[in-house]
Structure formats: structure tokens, C-alpha cells
Amino acid sequence: MNPQVQEARSEEALKVSLSGFNLINSPRLNKGTAFSDHERDVFDLYGLLPPHVGSLDEQLERRMQSLNAQPSSFAKYSFLRDVQDTNETLFYALLIRNVEQMLPLVYTPTVGEGCQRFSEIWRKPRGLFLSYPNKDRITQILGHSRYNDVKCIVVSDGERILGLGDQGAGGMGIPIGKMALYTALGGIHPENCLPILLDVGTDNEERLKDPLYIGWRNKRVRGQEYDDFVETFVSAVKTRWPHVLLQWEDFAGTNAARFLARYRNQLCTFNDDIQGTAAITSATLISAINVTGVPLEQQKIVVVGFGSAGLGITNLLAQFVEDRGVSKEEARSRFYGVDYYGLITEGRKHVEPEQLPYARKEEEVKSWRQANGEITLLDVVRNVKPTVLIGVSGHAGAFTEEAVREMAKYTDRPVIFPLSNPTSRSEAIPQDLMNWTDGRALIGTGSPFEPVSFGGKKTPVAQTNNSYIFPGLALGIIASKARFVSDAMVKAAATELIRHLPTQQDKQGNLLPPISQARGIGRLIAQAVGKQALQDGQAQVADEAALNREIDANVWEPHYVPYERG
């Protein structure tokens, strides 16, 4: 435990060494007006607090009134960050009891603006900024006793924040937001969570010229120096916490894929942009297939944005297709990858090695080409007649009206997922998709959107939010004490979510469960992931009974407990 906090063995009370201002200024220990009269006496709090002894419920009501009075989503985001930095128990109680309202405020889409404006609202330390000039101090920084209880880390270098690009040190908003959801939706104690930003500079001129910018004012370090810095970080993490879970988040596509490949067999690690996105997209697509009735192995799927996220989605979906008794080659043939340069083909320039398994042969596509040799999304749609269109391009408007209307000519229920975040980067607006398909589209989006209307009927838009997956995935990894994260464990997370899809019982149901159920589903995902870790030989618990005990031990509920001097 943190040396400032020791759990009493005989009762629920915590033994706490802090007092006075130091106690009130500790976000993890502060109760505000909910300190009892006895605690105010023992911890020298009289005079520092108003005389009324309140409760968590009263505090929640007060904070909700203040939150709802804020003039904008960003103001609400900033307000909630202040609550988190003041009283973590209150913050997480707010999230858990109001998750549908809170999720868009603490994460997508509002976190995007939070990262862009991070420097103007930064007030108190949360997580760690590991800057390039301090590369020789990383071991020392990580070694502080306050981090003794860390079990999971989310790390970013701020280069590819959602679809907004390089935000430098402002990218810290992403690890902070992800870790908040580890706790709110996975139940993992905030004491066990550590957000980290690797500040290697930024190429964002707006940030560099901003007098308020809090990051290292330098062009982004690249090449071998950058790789060596990341290696120093990972080596220090492995030494400090041999069994920690390390999640990579919002690294540039090429770095995201190669770091996952380099380190996945060195420590327990995964990349949510690649693996979490793949899991939630696969589950949402299978939900849509429950509605359309067209088997997965008969789908023709176009993926726009064929970098690390697009490939992650495609690889996992191809595994699900193979599970239906289809060969690997035939499974891969169901997918068409489109990137900045057009359709991925064997003879095309700018094709990465990992894209080649999905590259189309020249004789298949030579008649599709434009005069300039390019094969656009519209060309692909006209010739392939796809049933599914998935976007992870970060390019607003990539799903054009012409392409969508063309798709709708050949497919009774077009499945269209514009998944790029934040809202401003979505490949299409859901209401437009509904209009262009005469109300027939089945839509999943990365950011939350209002229900769409067509023919006098309102239809909710499914947010294919990674939050359904990664908190439970993390809890299962931690509870099973997995050595490494296997692809089968990620697939197990998706498969468990599939079991709870509303469309399993009702074809008229929503594509995904209410996000208010995500915490409960997260626990079930944790069990599925832990069982898979046992099957893979990666778990360090003896059996399922031990796994379930560990899950129970790692789930924290935000409520106040009595304190004693310690």
C-alpha cells in the first residue's frame, strides 16, 4: 500500500497518516464535508471545513447542479477534471451513477478539445510527464514510493490524438481519460492506475507558439533517438513493475503497430487503438448481421483508413470469418482496404508489408482505375458492391453521398460505421447516411450522435465505443496476472460482448447495450479474458475460482470509509 494509507485488518477503516490541509488536499483521501465530527477532531480539520457534516449523496447532488450549470461541454470537462483532482471518490461516484451523461464529457468527443486546450486548464499534477530532457531520470521518477501500488499504465506520446493529430503534452488528456474509465467501467482502484505522457516534443506549430503551452518546446524527436527513449521507458517500467499492464494509446500508426509487435512478448501490453477498436467493431458488426441475416462469411467489407486501426479491425474480423469454416485466404478476400492513396493493390506504391495480405491482384482491379491510375472509394463501391463500410481514416466526409448512395443500390441494409473521433472527424454524419440510404442504413459511430429520424421514426445511433471493451479487458488481465496479452484474449473480450448484444434476442433492438450496463458487462468480459489467459497458459492464478477471487479483490466501489490515525 501507499505508505500514507494502510488498511486496517480488523475493520473497514483506513489508517491514515496525513492530517489538516495535507489530508484535504489528497484527492484519494479527501471527503470534503463528509468528514465525520470524530475525523475532524482526530485529523485537525476543525475550522478548515464548514460545520455541516454531509454525505456522498448530498455532495453528488451539489456537483450535479454545478455541472449542469456549466455553459459548454468543454466547461463541463474542465469542471469534472477539477472534481477528480479534488476528491476522487466523489468523481467516480459521479461517473458511475451518471455514466451515459458523463462518458462523452470525460472521454470522446469532449476529451479532444480537452487535449487541444490542456495547457490552459492544467492545475494539479495527475500522472507523469516523462520529457525527453529528463530521459536519464526516468528510473528515479518511476521509483517514488507513491507509485508502489501501480498495476496498470496508459501511455501516449501525444502524436496522434484521436483524429486531431499532434497535441504534444496536451495528449495527456487521453491517458487520464482512459484511466478514469478503467476505474468507472472496470472497477480498478485509482491507486492502481498511472497515466503517462512521453513528451518528446511536438511538430504542432500552434502549440509551440502558444505562450501557455506546458510541454517541452521542441520539435518532435524522431528516429533512433525516439526509439531509444521509448526503450528506456519500457525497460524502466519492466524493472519497476515486472507484472504491470501497459496500454499504448494514440501513438502515430506506424509507431503504434511496431511498438506493439516489439514489446508484446516482453511484458503484458496491448494497444487499444488497434486491438480494442477491433474488438468493439467486430461485436457491433455481428450485431448488425443479426439484423440483416446475411452471414459474416458472405459479407463484403470495405475498410477506409487502412493503417494500424483498420488493419486491427480487419485481422480480427478475418479470424471470426475463419471460425465459420472459411480458409484464411478466402476470409481475407472478403476485405477491401482503402487508404490515402486509394485501394490497396499488389502493384501500387506506398503499400506497407502488413497490408499486403489484403492487397487486390492487378488483374482483378485493372478495369476499376481512373485515368490517373487511382482507384477511389467510389470505384471500389461500384465494382465490389459492398455490404459493409467501415471508416477509421480521421478524414471528415470520407464517406461521400455519391459513394453511399451507390452502396445502397445493391444492399438492402447497408452497414456503415464512420468510427473516427472526435465528431468533427467522423467520415459521415449519421443523419446524412440515413437520408442517403432511404432510412435503411445500420449505423455505428465512434463519437456519440443524436438519434436519426426518417419516415417519422427515430432510431438511436450505436456508439461503437472502446469503453465497452478495454476496462473489462484490463480487469481480466490484472486479475489473471497474465504474463502477456494474446490475440485470443482480445477476441474473448469481443466474444463475451457479443453474448450480450440486444439483437441476439430482438432484431429491432439497439446494436449495442446501453453504456450504463458497461460496468456490469466489463466484469463478465474480465472473467472471459481471465479464462482465456488460463487456457493460453498466460495466467498466474491457479484456476477459475482463484480468478474470480482476484476479480472481486480488484473491483473498487466509490464510497467513503471511516479513517483512523495511522
RAQUI-V559313 format. One record per run of one state. SS is the DSSP state (H for helix, E for strand, C for the rest). FROM is the first residue (numbers start at 1). TO is the last residue. Records with the same first field share a line. If there is no record, write none. Layout:
SS: FROM-TO + FROM-TO
This chain:
C: 1-4 + 8-13 + 17-19 + 25-31 + 35-36 + 43-45 + 47-48 + 50-55 + 69-72 + 87-87 + 98-98 + 107-109 + 117-117 + 122-127 + 143-144 + 148-151 + 157-167 + 187-189 + 200-204 + 210-222 + 241-244 + 249-252 + 264-267 + 293-295 + 299-300 + 305-307 + 323-327 + 333-334 + 340-341 + 344-344 + 346-352 + 359-359 + 361-361 + 369-376 + 385-387 + 392-400 + 411-414 + 419-422 + 426-429 + 437-441 + 446-451 + 455-456 + 460-461 + 464-465 + 469-469 + 481-486 + 500-501 + 505-514 + 537-543 + 555-562 + 566-566
E: 5-7 + 14-16 + 46-46 + 49-49 + 128-131 + 152-156 + 193-199 + 245-248 + 268-271 + 301-304 + 335-339 + 342-343 + 345-345 + 360-360 + 388-391 + 415-418 + 442-445 + 452-454 + 457-459 + 462-463 + 563-565
H: 20-24 + 32-34 + 37-42 + 56-68 + 73-86 + 88-97 + 99-106 + 110-116 + 118-121 + 132-142 + 145-147 + 168-186 + 190-192 + 205-209 + 223-240 + 253-263 + 272-292 + 296-298 + 308-322 + 328-332 + 353-358 + 362-368 + 377-384 + 401-410 + 423-425 + 430-436 + 466-468 + 470-480 + 487-499 + 502-504 + 515-536 + 544-554
